[in-house]
């Protein structure tokens, strides 16, 4: 496999790598027919990002797969790739052309930079052979869709300090609110509370199917936003109820990029819905009907709904927030999830329980084991906090990843509780 | 000038007196060879040579010609002493080493001969500091026996092109391999690190290449840890001459232009690591 990037493209590619470096420690390079995918996932598997460069992005793009080797399965440590694209400010002027080629038999990827003054830099990096990383997140099924200029989102994020871990996006047909998230341990006296409220008019597109409050990590998002900002691309946000993943994506003629983040489950809203699963489903349906943003007369009701969002309110208006989050996918009954497979890397670092728990809600569509190829992995969706009365087996956000150190390769492993 | 009034004792007693209007012309170039505490100073009527060595494998020399100094008086053919270079640099920059134009520290450096301290008079804005640094028994610098008649390959490059390469070098590599050859790859720097290998190739017709005189293909490895200090000299320099002799010894000569546009030289000698086996 060989591809050539020229001129400004080198900087764009480098910027993408920098954005990915906000996510994880490794990147997966996946040259495919429809483009060159570069992906990353964080160690907690609560954030995933993918940049797909279309063949048009390259001056030359050929797959030429060796017959015996099949597709390239390449995982590289970001810390060995990032230095090659370190000086992005000057790379445009100093590098005329960058060539990336794979030597599958030796497990090596070669980055060759043709620089001014005739200087050539060749980097041969050994990679780890492993299965492609792939996230399964059908954004077209998300009830809520926002689209905004990167500048707008960047401007919002800018107001949160770098130390801010998570922010909450609350959405209703009337408003979109961004505020910093504080958990119980958070010192309410000494912390700054920031809340930014936006009218739907601010967005290029505003579709609210379900009123929801989603809380997600900001750190992993910043990379994509700065990438989008530097290319003046609009960012689409797809999400559903809290606890389900949120996707931020950009695309233009030459590339697509997306970041999928797990969202927190609101513990206050979780308990009632677990107590009464039947009622939950009613509520979900009502919430899932979906509607586009429209001027509404119900604006005043919003605040009240937060407090009393109880499962038995099956007759609530579409403006009602979906109370559920824990195991209440809008589209998929819980039993579908029960049988989802999970292959977990041995000794994979676990994130805090609440985040992994959220990941359990990652799949908004019914996915049966057959949907997955055997090699697919589900991210660690196991939580030690999981309650005993919840027998739903949690599926996960992303599948893929290396299996070489996993004894369970080739067969699905049931999740443990 | 305040400095002259300070040394009423008379300059006659000193075997070496050197004055500079701008101490940065000395301190900058000394910084380029600061990788060990001890520096051997050797003054002749041509100027000052300062030598720093490491592990009997690396030697750095800074040459400050007599005409860089506003005054350079030496009473013997050769005056040698050894001082702690870190201490000397601390003294030379005692006024903060300001880079503001028009503000400079003047220096008068005096040495009274064997057993005496090195005396520095530093003046900035009418304030004078006198520093006395104890001198040590001078060691005999290594003789690398690098003579130009044995040079097999030589290139002169504009430093900018090497600065980038050296700033990007994979420091997980224990060695830096230098290949010089009359045919391709002409001049190549290679590293072999944890994540893979990297090669930087400079064609002989590059406009960064001022001179290309290679007679024989040579591949030698040098310890990265030994070459690392030379990047300080590289950063200051505008041109660098890279030479290897028949034994694979490396000479790096840096041409450094000071604030006044005068030229000084810094030179590094380095022993090759071991024979390259595959060739």
Interface residues (C-beta under 8 A of the other chain):
Chain A: X76 X77 X79 X80 X83 X84 X86 X94 X108 X117 X118 X119 X120 X121 X122 X123 X124 X125 X126
Chain B: X161 X164 X165 X168 X170 X194 X195 X196 X197 X198 X199 X200 X201 X202 X203 X205 X206 X207 X208
